[in-house]
Amino acid sequence: QVQLVESGGGLVQPGGSLRLSCAASGITFSMYAMGWYRQAPGKQRELVATIPSLGSPNIADSVKGRFTISRDNAKNTVSLQMNSLKPEDTAVYYCNARHRSSGYELWGQGTQVAVSS
């Protein structure tokens, strides 16, 4: 079954940390660039970070220095380490896979991250 399954969201206080994980199945993982996007209430979905199968990750300016994306091609997983979280990081976070040749995309179901005291 082709799917992306996210985990690791939750409620955290400002300044705290969370680690999101996304497990891919049914795809040749190494052929896909992986990424995290987020959508806050009333706002458009925005890119957080992407990482190709080989090469350097791309991190949005809004989270640069606080968030780190990594992938494990042996385990078909991609992770997003989020540190120094701010209330404005509150959103539903979505895992994305995009085939590096065809552009075919997959999305996960999303995981809620809430940053509040």
Rosetta blueprint (number, residue, H / E / L):
1 Q L
2 V L
3 Q E
4 L E
5 V E
6 E E
7 S E
8 G L
9 G L
10 G E
11 L E
12 V E
13 Q L
14 P L
15 G L
16 G L
17 S L
18 L E
19 R E
20 L E
21 S E
22 C E
23 A E
24 A E
25 S E
26 G L
27 I L
28 T L
29 F H
30 S H
31 M H
32 Y E
33 A E
34 M E
35 G E
36 W E
37 Y E
38 R E
39 Q E
40 A L
41 P L
42 G L
43 K L
44 Q L
45 R L
46 E E
47 L E
48 V E
49 A E
50 T E
51 I E
52 P L
53 S L
54 L L
55 G L
56 S L
57 P L
58 N E
59 I E
60 A L
61 D L
62 S L
63 V L
64 K L
65 G L
66 R L
67 F E
68 T E
69 I E
70 S E
71 R E
72 D E
73 N L
74 A L
75 K L
76 N L
77 T E
78 V E
79 S E
80 L E
81 Q E
82 M E
83 N L
84 S L
85 L L
86 K L
87 P H
88 E H
89 D H
90 T L
91 A E
92 V E
93 Y E
94 Y E
95 C E
96 N E
97 A E
98 R E
99 H E
100 R L
101 S L
102 S L
103 G L
104 Y L
105 E E
106 L E
107 W E
108 G L
109 Q L
110 G L
111 T E
112 Q E
113 V E
114 A E
115 V E
116 S L
117 S L
